[in-house]
Amino acid sequence: MDELIQELIETIKIEETLLQEFLDHLEMQKDILVKNDVRAFEESVSIQEALIKKIRTLEEDRILRVRVLAKGLKMDESELTLTRLVELSLGQVNTEMLEAKKSITSLVGKIKKVNQVST
């Protein structure tokens, strides 16, 4: 079970890195739009699509790992949120999970904010 939790943490950390790249890319895209550089924007969209694909793949992986953890803990997978995992974990694992949760929550909020400004 501990190994599965550690794998989940690693997946979340990679997802966190990709979300940060995505956010950075969105902010760069705003500059490209201001400059009205069509070619750069098209390249930017391709990069954005590749990042989204990687994030989705990690999301699917994370969901599968949570499903296995939930089964091992005899819980419904819908109840096994990142917050609940933080509550269940101890020591260093707890700290890593808590930091990852805070970071991902912050990144998602920033991405939503950038998207709202762009639309």
C-alpha positions as CSV (number, residue, x, y, z in Angstrom):
1,M,0.0,0.0,0.0
2,D,2.8,2.4,0.9
3,E,4.4,1.8,-2.5
4,L,1.2,2.6,-4.3
5,I,0.8,5.8,-2.2
6,Q,4.4,6.8,-3.2
7,E,3.6,6.1,-6.9
8,L,0.5,8.3,-6.5
9,I,2.6,11.1,-5.0
10,E,5.1,10.9,-7.9
11,T,2.2,11.0,-10.4
12,I,0.8,14.0,-8.7
13,K,4.2,15.8,-8.7
14,I,4.6,15.2,-12.4
15,E,1.1,16.4,-13.0
16,E,1.9,19.5,-10.9
17,T,5.0,20.2,-13.1
18,L,2.9,19.9,-16.3
19,L,0.2,22.2,-14.9
20,Q,2.9,24.8,-14.2
21,E,4.2,24.4,-17.7
22,F,0.7,24.8,-19.0
23,L,0.2,27.9,-16.9
24,D,3.5,29.4,-18.2
25,H,2.4,28.6,-21.7
26,L,-1.0,30.3,-21.3
27,E,0.7,33.4,-20.0
28,M,3.1,33.3,-23.0
29,Q,0.2,32.9,-25.3
30,K,-1.3,36.2,-24.1
31,D,1.9,38.0,-25.3
32,I,1.7,36.2,-28.6
33,L,-1.9,37.3,-29.1
34,V,-0.9,40.9,-28.3
35,K,1.8,40.8,-30.9
36,N,-0.6,39.3,-33.4
37,D,1.9,36.6,-34.4
38,V,-0.3,34.1,-36.2
39,R,2.5,31.5,-36.8
40,A,3.7,31.7,-33.2
41,F,0.1,31.3,-32.0
42,E,-0.4,28.2,-34.2
43,E,2.8,26.7,-32.8
44,S,1.6,27.6,-29.3
45,V,-1.7,25.8,-29.8
46,S,0.2,22.7,-30.8
47,I,2.3,22.8,-27.6
48,Q,-0.8,23.5,-25.6
49,E,-2.6,20.4,-27.1
50,A,0.4,18.2,-26.3
51,L,0.5,19.4,-22.7
52,I,-3.2,18.8,-22.3
53,K,-2.8,15.3,-23.7
54,K,0.0,14.6,-21.1
55,I,-2.0,16.0,-18.3
56,R,-5.1,13.9,-19.3
57,T,-2.9,10.7,-19.4
58,L,-1.5,11.5,-15.9
59,E,-5.0,12.3,-14.6
60,E,-6.2,8.8,-15.9
61,D,-3.2,7.2,-14.2
62,R,-4.0,9.0,-11.0
63,I,-7.6,7.9,-11.1
64,L,-6.6,4.3,-11.6
65,R,-4.2,4.5,-8.6
66,V,-6.8,6.0,-6.4
67,R,-9.3,3.3,-7.5
68,V,-6.8,0.6,-6.4
69,L,-6.0,2.5,-3.1
70,A,-9.7,2.8,-2.4
71,K,-10.3,-0.9,-2.9
72,G,-7.3,-1.7,-0.6
73,L,-8.7,0.7,2.0
74,K,-12.2,-0.7,1.5
75,M,-13.5,2.8,0.7
76,D,-15.6,4.1,-2.2
77,E,-13.3,5.7,-4.6
78,S,-15.4,8.9,-4.7
79,E,-14.7,9.3,-1.0
80,L,-10.9,9.0,-1.5
81,T,-10.1,12.6,-2.5
82,L,-6.6,14.1,-2.2
83,T,-7.8,15.8,1.0
84,R,-8.8,12.4,2.4
85,L,-5.5,10.9,1.4
86,V,-3.7,13.6,3.2
87,E,-5.8,12.8,6.3
88,L,-5.0,9.1,6.1
89,S,-1.3,9.4,5.5
90,L,1.4,9.9,8.1
91,G,4.8,11.6,8.4
92,Q,6.7,12.5,5.2
93,V,4.0,11.1,3.0
94,N,1.5,13.4,4.7
95,T,3.7,16.4,4.1
96,E,4.3,15.6,0.4
97,M,0.6,15.0,-0.2
98,L,-0.4,18.2,1.5
99,E,2.2,20.3,-0.4
100,A,1.1,18.6,-3.7
101,K,-2.6,19.3,-2.9
102,K,-1.9,22.9,-2.2
103,S,0.2,23.4,-5.2
104,I,-2.2,21.7,-7.6
105,T,-5.2,23.6,-6.2
106,S,-3.3,26.9,-6.6
107,L,-2.2,26.1,-10.2
108,V,-5.7,25.1,-11.2
109,G,-7.0,28.4,-9.8
110,K,-4.4,30.4,-11.6
111,I,-5.1,28.6,-14.9
112,K,-8.8,29.3,-14.5
113,K,-8.0,33.0,-13.8
114,V,-5.8,33.2,-16.9
115,N,-8.5,31.5,-19.0
116,Q,-11.1,33.9,-17.8
117,V,-9.0,36.9,-18.7
118,S,-8.3,35.5,-22.1
119,T,-12.0,35.0,-23.0
